[in-house]
């Protein structure tokens, strides 16, 4: 594994989560999500966690590594992978969005686009090339059927 990929996606997730809480606490700007609408955030957190855990379980059951850019042994295309090609990353983004809604201030939303951009640039796009090189036409056909995010 190259040095470029030593920082794994959960590190970006937790850094974004910490940034959201810090921005909410120290630079709340304005409350934009009134109660009880902030509770929708709890549903998004639960949905995001379910997506991420379900996808990780599918990888474990298939005996293929979860960590990006490790030698995959199988292309997982069942379960949540029929809906999105990146359910773990989507799940992390949903958790962040849910937390931002629960916090309710505009500043808490600022790290989310940066997280998605970083994950797309550093992981999603390179992983697609990696998987296409590894699985060839099977992955190309899968990409044509299932969207990258939703």
Backbone as ProteinMPNN parsed JSONL, in Angstrom:
{"seq_chain_A": "XXXXXXXXXXXXXXXXXXXXXXXXXXXXXXXXXXXXXXXXXXXXXXXXXXXXXXXXXXXXXXXXXXXXXXXXXXXXXXXXXXXXXXXXXXXXXXXXXXXXXXXXXXXXXXXXXXXXXXXXXXXXXXXXXXXXXXXXXXXXXXXXXXXXXX", "coords_chain_A": {"N_chain_A": [[0.855, -1.178, 0.0], [0.55, 2.18, -0.829], [2.03, 5.248, 0.457], [0.231, 7.221, 0.046], [-2.26, 6.276, 0.699], [-2.415, 5.784, 3.418], [-3.901, 7.121, 5.279], [-6.967, 6.29, 6.157], [-10.461, 6.08, 5.101], [-12.227, 6.205, 7.478], [-10.756, 7.908, 9.156], [-10.918, 10.404, 7.889], [-13.658, 10.687, 8.182], [-14.015, 10.805, 11.035], [-12.47, 13.069, 11.576], [-13.956, 14.99, 10.221], [-16.319, 14.841, 11.675], [-15.445, 15.725, 14.21], [-14.689, 18.332, 13.46], [-17.202, 19.353, 12.8], [-18.535, 19.371, 15.281], [-16.868, 21.092, 16.708], [-17.108, 23.469, 15.188], [-19.826, 23.924, 15.534], [-19.879, 24.386, 18.291], [-18.095, 26.549, 18.705], [-18.45, 28.372, 16.666], [-21.244, 28.898, 15.993], [-22.873, 30.338, 14.217], [-25.716, 30.359, 13.095], [-28.835, 29.051, 14.069], [-30.413, 26.717, 12.136], [-32.047, 24.549, 11.869], [-34.919, 23.852, 13.226], [-36.377, 22.422, 16.208], [-38.988, 20.073, 16.006], [-37.66, 19.085, 13.822], [-34.984, 18.599, 13.743], [-34.695, 16.065, 14.691], [-34.884, 14.355, 12.569], [-32.332, 14.009, 11.869], [-31.413, 11.984, 13.556], [-32.58, 9.742, 12.386], [-31.21, 9.725, 9.943], [-28.605, 9.273, 10.857], [-28.919, 6.669, 11.889], [-29.648, 5.307, 9.525], [-27.338, 5.718, 7.989], [-25.399, 4.386, 9.557], [-26.424, 1.775, 9.433], [-26.196, 1.25, 6.655], [-23.387, 1.363, 6.304], [-22.462, -0.649, 8.086], [-23.826, -2.915, 7.122], [-22.729, -3.126, 4.544], [-20.013, -3.546, 5.209], [-20.26, -5.995, 6.512], [-21.047, -7.609, 4.353], [-18.683, -7.588, 2.871], [-16.979, -8.916, 4.693], [-18.252, -11.429, 4.826], [-17.84, -12.263, 2.224], [-15.18, -12.614, 2.271], [-13.336, -10.725, 1.47], [-11.084, -7.937, 1.548], [-11.817, -5.014, 3.538], [-10.481, -2.634, 3.758], [-9.44, 0.074, 1.729], [-7.936, -0.356, -1.506], [-6.626, -2.731, -1.043], [-5.84, -6.052, -2.059], [-8.522, -7.204, -3.636], [-10.661, -10.005, -3.381], [-13.048, -10.727, -4.342], [-15.783, -9.412, -6.182], [-18.161, -7.565, -4.724], [-21.531, -7.376, -5.123], [-24.061, -7.609, -4.208], [-26.905, -7.258, -1.951], [-26.822, -4.175, -0.233], [-25.168, -3.148, -2.117], [-26.479, -3.294, -4.49], [-27.857, -0.993, -4.683], [-26.167, 1.203, -4.352], [-22.8, 1.929, -5.326], [-21.029, 2.579, -3.405], [-21.632, 2.086, -0.53], [-20.497, 2.234, 2.049], [-19.095, 4.671, 2.16], [-21.187, 6.383, 1.488], [-22.803, 5.869, 3.693], [-21.217, 6.966, 5.745], [-21.321, 9.667, 4.996], [-24.065, 10.127, 5.301], [-24.326, 9.801, 8.07], [-22.807, 12.002, 8.928], [-24.382, 14.095, 7.861], [-26.727, 13.632, 9.293], [-25.84, 14.138, 11.937], [-25.215, 16.846, 11.672], [-27.797, 17.866, 11.265], [-28.927, 17.202, 13.74], [-27.355, 18.793, 15.423], [-28.006, 21.288, 14.403], [-27.044, 23.861, 13.677], [-25.83, 26.149, 11.204], [-23.054, 26.156, 10.753], [-22.247, 23.582, 11.385], [-22.733, 22.124, 9.121], [-20.755, 22.724, 7.291], [-18.316, 21.052, 7.065], [-19.185, 18.795, 5.636], [-19.461, 18.83, 2.685], [-16.733, 19.014, 2.075], [-15.737, 16.625, 3.139], [-17.078, 14.728, 1.462], [-16.018, 15.483, -1.035], [-13.255, 14.956, -0.616], [-13.286, 12.161, -0.133], [-14.36, 11.259, -2.548], [-12.353, 12.095, -4.352], [-9.927, 10.978, -3.319], [-10.49, 8.309, -2.843], [-12.927, 7.063, -4.013], [-12.852, 7.514, -6.909], [-10.164, 6.578, -7.589], [-10.468, 3.925, -6.603], [-12.431, 2.918, -8.295], [-11.035, 2.762, -10.747], [-9.072, 0.938, -9.945], [-10.64, -1.366, -9.327], [-11.81, -1.82, -11.803], [-9.572, -2.501, -13.296], [-8.914, -4.855, -11.978], [-11.217, -6.527, -12.042], [-12.275, -6.194, -14.559], [-14.508, -6.51, -17.279], [-16.693, -7.409, -15.815], [-16.86, -5.586, -13.672], [-17.242, -3.216, -15.111], [-19.767, -3.679, -16.239], [-21.254, -3.825, -13.879], [-20.898, -1.175, -12.956], [-22.385, 0.127, -14.896], [-24.949, -0.494, -14.205], [-25.402, 0.281, -11.549], [-25.515, 3.155, -9.572], [-22.95, 5.547, -8.596], [-23.163, 6.963, -6.112], [-25.992, 7.487, -5.225]], "CA_chain_A": [[0.0, 0.0, 0.0], [1.364, 3.391, -0.93], [1.856, 6.245, 1.516], [-0.926, 8.038, -0.3], [-3.492, 5.704, 1.243], [-2.269, 5.397, 4.818], [-5.029, 7.706, 6.006], [-8.13, 5.569, 5.659], [-11.692, 6.879, 5.153], [-12.759, 6.546, 8.804], [-10.019, 9.048, 9.719], [-11.573, 11.585, 7.32], [-14.98, 10.755, 8.799], [-13.916, 11.291, 12.415], [-11.974, 14.452, 11.527], [-15.11, 15.812, 9.835], [-17.225, 14.849, 12.818], [-14.859, 16.633, 15.203], [-14.791, 19.698, 12.933], [-18.602, 19.765, 12.904], [-18.835, 19.665, 16.685], [-16.117, 22.303, 17.069], [-17.749, 24.621, 14.539], [-21.104, 24.13, 16.217], [-19.64, 24.926, 19.63], [-17.334, 27.796, 18.75], [-18.864, 29.279, 15.599], [-22.549, 28.355, 15.634], [-23.431, 31.186, 13.162], [-27.161, 30.524, 13.153], [-29.605, 27.811, 14.14], [-31.202, 26.62, 10.911], [-32.923, 23.385, 11.916], [-35.674, 23.92, 14.478], [-36.955, 21.203, 16.757], [-38.544, 18.69, 16.084], [-37.082, 18.654, 12.546], [-33.619, 18.128, 13.979], [-34.752, 14.632, 14.984], [-34.66, 13.64, 11.307], [-30.914, 13.678, 11.911], [-31.268, 10.667, 14.187], [-32.912, 8.733, 11.373], [-30.11, 9.67, 8.978], [-27.48, 8.612, 11.529], [-29.227, 5.237, 11.919], [-29.581, 4.808, 8.146], [-25.931, 5.709, 7.603], [-24.729, 3.294, 10.266], [-26.903, 0.506, 8.858], [-25.587, 1.086, 5.334], [-21.961, 1.084, 6.469], [-22.28, -1.953, 8.733], [-24.315, -3.934, 6.199], [-21.714, -3.265, 3.49], [-18.824, -4.166, 5.805], [-20.604, -7.401, 6.728], [-21.001, -8.291, 3.056], [-17.26, -7.785, 2.56], [-16.457, -9.969, 5.57], [-18.829, -12.7, 4.395], [-17.222, -12.637, 0.944], [-13.76, -12.863, 2.504], [-12.538, -9.735, 0.747], [-10.708, -6.886, 2.497], [-12.603, -3.784, 3.604], [-9.569, -1.497, 3.614], [-9.273, 0.436, 0.318], [-6.753, -0.656, -2.317], [-6.069, -4.047, -0.749], [-6.172, -6.99, -3.132], [-9.873, -7.74, -3.499], [-10.781, -11.386, -3.828], [-14.376, -10.904, -4.923], [-16.556, -8.199, -6.419], [-19.41, -7.658, -3.963], [-22.56, -6.621, -5.845], [-25.368, -7.967, -3.669], [-27.337, -6.473, -0.79], [-26.843, -2.728, -0.395], [-24.386, -2.827, -3.321], [-27.402, -3.2, -5.625], [-28.42, 0.357, -4.639], [-25.071, 2.161, -4.477], [-21.485, 1.286, -5.413], [-20.213, 3.046, -2.274], [-22.503, 2.212, 0.644], [-19.779, 2.622, 3.27], [-18.853, 6.112, 2.073], [-22.503, 7.015, 1.569], [-23.219, 5.76, 5.083], [-20.49, 7.963, 6.527], [-21.862, 10.982, 4.643], [-25.388, 10.231, 5.923], [-24.117, 10.033, 9.506], [-22.404, 13.402, 9.087], [-25.558, 14.929, 7.612], [-27.614, 13.453, 10.44], [-25.279, 14.854, 13.085], [-25.396, 18.278, 11.402], [-29.2, 18.179, 11.537], [-29.128, 17.149, 15.188], [-26.738, 19.988, 16.004], [-28.933, 22.33, 13.991], [-26.47, 25.15, 13.284], [-25.32, 26.155, 9.835], [-21.616, 25.843, 10.741], [-22.067, 22.133, 11.469], [-22.852, 21.553, 7.769], [-19.598, 23.098, 6.467], [-17.356, 19.988, 6.736], [-19.754, 17.684, 4.866], [-19.013, 18.819, 1.277], [-15.288, 18.749, 2.039], [-15.597, 15.179, 3.346], [-17.502, 14.031, 0.242], [-15.037, 15.782, -2.07], [-12.02, 14.223, -0.31], [-13.536, 10.731, -0.335], [-14.51, 11.05, -3.999], [-11.063, 12.316, -5.011], [-8.852, 10.118, -2.824], [-10.854, 6.904, -2.726], [-13.923, 6.543, -4.949], [-12.365, 7.477, -8.289], [-9.078, 5.605, -7.731], [-10.962, 2.565, -6.384], [-13.107, 2.478, -9.514], [-9.999, 2.354, -11.702], [-8.459, -0.26, -9.376], [-11.561, -2.484, -9.481], [-11.957, -2.098, -13.232], [-8.364, -3.229, -13.689], [-8.913, -6.163, -11.329], [-12.361, -7.358, -12.412], [-12.566, -5.994, -15.978], [-15.86, -6.322, -17.813], [-17.674, -7.633, -14.742], [-17.019, -4.327, -12.947], [-17.804, -2.246, -16.057], [-21.208, -3.959, -16.305], [-21.813, -3.418, -12.591], [-20.936, 0.296, -12.956], [-23.442, 0.593, -15.793], [-26.242, -0.785, -13.581], [-25.547, 0.831, -10.192], [-24.952, 4.506, -9.466], [-21.807, 5.718, -7.711], [-23.611, 7.342, -4.765], [-27.412, 7.069, -5.113]], "C_chain_A": [[0.893, 1.232, 0.0], [1.1, 4.322, 0.249], [0.616, 7.081, 1.296], [-2.205, 7.551, 0.385], [-3.341, 5.22, 2.682], [-3.382, 5.983, 5.676], [-6.296, 7.115, 5.398], [-9.402, 6.406, 5.838], [-12.257, 7.151, 6.547], [-12.018, 7.711, 9.482], [-10.631, 10.352, 9.2], [-12.953, 11.79, 7.95], [-14.897, 11.356, 10.203], [-13.375, 12.716, 12.471], [-13.116, 15.4, 11.161], [-16.094, 15.939, 10.983], [-16.719, 15.799, 13.912], [-14.953, 18.088, 14.748], [-16.22, 20.218, 13.055], [-18.942, 20.181, 14.33], [-18.118, 20.941, 17.121], [-16.749, 23.546, 16.449], [-19.082, 24.948, 15.2], [-20.892, 24.823, 17.574], [-19.034, 26.323, 19.615], [-17.711, 28.814, 17.679], [-20.252, 28.855, 15.11], [-23.277, 29.118, 14.526], [-24.932, 31.391, 13.339], [-27.817, 29.155, 13.256], [-30.529, 27.761, 12.929], [-32.17, 25.442, 10.903], [-33.667, 23.402, 13.244], [-36.151, 22.536, 14.918], [-38.417, 21.153, 16.323], [-37.865, 18.193, 14.797], [-35.655, 18.152, 12.694], [-33.579, 16.622, 14.249], [-34.637, 13.773, 13.728], [-33.188, 13.223, 11.23], [-30.66, 12.318, 12.532], [-31.569, 9.54, 13.223], [-31.791, 8.593, 10.347], [-28.872, 9.005, 9.582], [-27.71, 7.098, 11.528], [-29.124, 4.62, 10.528], [-28.128, 4.706, 7.674], [-25.159, 4.583, 8.268], [-25.14, 1.938, 9.714], [-26.258, 0.235, 7.507], [-24.121, 0.672, 5.454], [-21.734, -0.305, 7.055], [-22.732, -3.103, 7.842], [-23.255, -4.199, 5.127], [-20.457, -3.94, 4.03], [-19.065, -5.648, 6.062], [-20.581, -8.205, 5.438], [-19.559, -8.555, 2.627], [-16.69, -8.926, 3.399], [-16.961, -11.341, 5.132], [-18.215, -13.194, 3.087], [-15.736, -12.936, 1.099], [-12.846, -11.92, 1.751], [-12.232, -8.565, 1.685], [-11.569, -5.624, 2.388], [-11.723, -2.569, 3.333], [-9.329, -1.196, 2.132], [-7.908, 0.029, -0.246], [-6.016, -1.92, -1.885], [-6.549, -4.986, -1.847], [-7.543, -7.617, -2.872], [-9.91, -9.156, -4.054], [-12.108, -11.655, -4.512], [-15.028, -9.543, -5.114], [-17.905, -8.377, -5.73], [-20.44, -6.756, -4.631], [-23.97, -6.945, -5.344], [-25.721, -7.044, -2.503], [-27.39, -4.99, -1.109], [-26.046, -2.29, -1.63], [-25.234, -2.879, -4.596], [-27.98, -1.797, -5.75], [-27.353, 1.416, -4.905], [-23.751, 1.407, -4.541], [-20.623, 1.621, -4.201], [-21.03, 3.172, -0.994], [-21.782, 2.585, 1.926], [-19.529, 4.123, 3.278], [-20.166, 6.879, 2.161], [-23.011, 6.987, 3.008], [-22.522, 6.781, 5.965], [-21.037, 9.369, 6.261], [-23.245, 11.186, 5.272], [-25.274, 10.468, 7.428], [-23.731, 11.483, 9.742], [-23.588, 14.348, 8.88], [-26.539, 14.835, 8.784], [-27.129, 14.198, 11.669], [-25.448, 16.359, 12.889], [-26.841, 18.699, 11.67], [-29.484, 18.171, 13.034], [-28.528, 18.367, 15.885], [-27.534, 21.238, 15.643], [-28.366, 23.673, 13.58], [-25.835, 25.048, 11.907], [-23.842, 25.762, 9.766], [-21.361, 24.338, 10.771], [-22.137, 21.463, 10.096], [-21.6, 21.771, 6.924], [-18.645, 21.947, 6.139], [-17.889, 18.896, 5.792], [-19.326, 17.713, 3.397], [-17.519, 18.538, 1.141], [-15.017, 17.256, 2.224], [-15.926, 14.424, 2.056], [-16.492, 14.252, -0.881], [-13.744, 14.982, -1.854], [-12.189, 12.728, -0.568], [-13.651, 10.411, -1.82], [-13.14, 11.097, -4.684], [-10.015, 11.285, -4.604], [-9.187, 8.636, -2.823], [-11.785, 6.419, -3.828], [-13.362, 6.435, -6.368], [-11.171, 6.523, -8.468], [-9.526, 4.152, -7.516], [-11.682, 2.046, -7.618], [-12.106, 2.012, -10.561], [-9.338, 1.051, -11.251], [-9.344, -1.484, -9.622], [-11.794, -2.836, -10.948], [-10.746, -2.869, -13.752], [-8.352, -4.65, -13.147], [-10.011, -7.083, -11.864], [-12.848, -7.159, -13.85], [-14.027, -5.759, -16.296], [-16.937, -6.52, -16.746], [-17.921, -6.333, -13.967], [-17.625, -3.253, -13.85], [-19.314, -2.437, -16.161], [-21.898, -3.548, -15.008], [-21.94, -1.896, -12.522], [-22.071, 0.825, -13.832], [-24.832, 0.392, -15.175], [-26.476, -0.022, -12.269], [-24.84, 2.175, -10.128], [-23.836, 4.556, -8.43], [-22.26, 6.02, -6.277], [-25.052, 6.886, -4.553], [-28.079, 7.084, -6.462]], "O_chain_A": [[1.871, 1.305, 0.744], [0.089, 4.204, 0.943], [0.02, 7.59, 2.246], [-3.125, 8.335, 0.618], [-4.074, 4.33, 3.112], [-3.76, 5.397, 6.691], [-6.646, 7.414, 4.256], [-9.417, 7.339, 6.641], [-12.735, 8.26, 6.783], [-12.606, 8.421, 10.298], [-10.84, 11.292, 9.967], [-13.362, 12.92, 8.217], [-15.619, 12.301, 10.523], [-13.785, 13.494, 13.332], [-13.228, 16.488, 11.726], [-16.636, 17.015, 11.234], [-17.49, 16.582, 14.466], [-15.257, 18.974, 15.547], [-16.431, 21.388, 13.375], [-19.563, 21.221, 14.552], [-18.695, 21.774, 17.821], [-16.904, 24.565, 17.122], [-19.419, 26.116, 15.396], [-21.639, 25.728, 17.945], [-19.411, 27.18, 20.415], [-17.337, 29.984, 17.771], [-20.415, 28.493, 13.945], [-24.22, 28.581, 13.945], [-25.369, 32.485, 13.696], [-27.391, 28.208, 12.595], [-31.337, 28.666, 12.724], [-33.023, 25.349, 10.02], [-33.114, 23.012, 14.273], [-36.303, 21.619, 14.111], [-39.039, 22.215, 16.288], [-37.533, 17.012, 14.692], [-35.174, 17.373, 11.871], [-32.545, 15.981, 14.056], [-34.325, 12.586, 13.819], [-32.846, 12.217, 10.608], [-29.785, 11.58, 12.08], [-30.902, 8.506, 13.234], [-31.458, 7.484, 9.929], [-28.17, 8.259, 8.899], [-26.803, 6.332, 11.205], [-28.574, 3.53, 10.371], [-27.742, 3.726, 7.038], [-24.359, 3.905, 7.624], [-24.302, 1.052, 9.545], [-25.821, -0.884, 7.241], [-23.674, -0.258, 4.782], [-20.892, -1.055, 6.56], [-22.089, -4.152, 7.811], [-22.926, -5.35, 4.839], [-19.896, -4.817, 3.372], [-18.17, -6.467, 5.853], [-20.143, -9.355, 5.429], [-19.251, -9.617, 2.085], [-15.998, -9.8, 2.877], [-16.192, -12.301, 5.072], [-18.086, -14.399, 2.871], [-15.102, -13.45, 0.177], [-11.711, -12.272, 1.428], [-13.056, -8.24, 2.539], [-11.988, -5.227, 1.301], [-12.176, -1.588, 2.744], [-9.045, -2.11, 1.358], [-6.886, 0.066, 0.44], [-4.889, -2.153, -2.323], [-7.566, -4.723, -2.489], [-7.691, -8.461, -1.988], [-9.274, -9.463, -5.063], [-12.281, -12.675, -5.178], [-14.842, -8.635, -4.305], [-18.696, -9.239, -6.113], [-20.264, -5.54, -4.704], [-24.957, -6.592, -5.989], [-24.941, -6.171, -2.122], [-27.938, -4.591, -2.137], [-26.234, -1.179, -2.127], [-24.744, -2.539, -5.673], [-28.53, -1.441, -6.792], [-27.604, 2.402, -5.597], [-23.59, 0.372, -3.895], [-19.582, 0.996, -3.999], [-21.113, 4.262, -0.427], [-22.383, 3.193, 2.812], [-19.731, 4.778, 4.301], [-20.245, 7.908, 2.832], [-23.583, 7.966, 3.488], [-23.148, 7.394, 6.829], [-21.197, 10.164, 7.187], [-23.565, 12.285, 5.724], [-26.04, 11.248, 7.995], [-24.26, 12.129, 10.646], [-23.768, 15.296, 9.645], [-27.109, 15.84, 9.21], [-27.924, 14.825, 12.369], [-25.786, 17.071, 13.834], [-27.084, 19.765, 12.237], [-30.2, 19.036, 13.538], [-29.116, 18.907, 16.821], [-27.715, 22.133, 16.469], [-29.122, 24.554, 13.17], [-25.363, 23.985, 11.503], [-23.426, 25.101, 8.815], [-20.355, 23.872, 10.235], [-21.647, 20.346, 9.931], [-21.403, 21.069, 5.932], [-18.192, 21.871, 4.997], [-17.099, 18.151, 5.212], [-18.859, 16.69, 2.897], [-17.095, 17.89, 0.185], [-14.163, 16.69, 1.541], [-15.148, 13.581, 1.61], [-16.149, 13.313, -1.6], [-13.205, 14.401, -2.797], [-11.313, 12.102, -1.165], [-13.106, 9.414, -2.293], [-12.817, 10.233, -5.499], [-9.29, 10.772, -5.456], [-8.289, 7.794, -2.805], [-11.461, 5.451, -4.516], [-13.401, 5.358, -6.962], [-11.166, 5.733, -9.412], [-9.017, 3.247, -8.176], [-11.564, 0.869, -7.956], [-12.308, 0.977, -11.195], [-9.075, 0.167, -12.067], [-8.857, -2.522, -10.072], [-11.957, -4.006, -11.295], [-10.89, -3.787, -14.559], [-7.83, -5.555, -13.798], [-9.774, -8.266, -12.109], [-13.737, -7.878, -14.306], [-14.696, -4.931, -15.676], [-17.976, -5.861, -16.781], [-19.065, -6.016, -13.642], [-18.443, -2.457, -13.39], [-20.062, -1.459, -16.169], [-22.995, -2.989, -15.033], [-22.968, -1.379, -12.083], [-22.653, 1.866, -13.528], [-25.789, 1.047, -15.588], [-27.618, 0.282, -11.921], [-23.702, 2.312, -10.578], [-23.775, 3.734, -7.515], [-21.78, 5.392, -5.333], [-25.293, 5.973, -3.764], [-29.263, 6.766, -6.569]]}, "name": "protein", "num_of_chains": 1, "seq": "XXXXXXXXXXXXXXXXXXXXXXXXXXXXXXXXXXXXXXXXXXXXXXXXXXXXXXXXXXXXXXXXXXXXXXXXXXXXXXXXXXXXXXXXXXXXXXXXXXXXXXXXXXXXXXXXXXXXXXXXXXXXXXXXXXXXXXXXXXXXXXXXXXXXXX"}
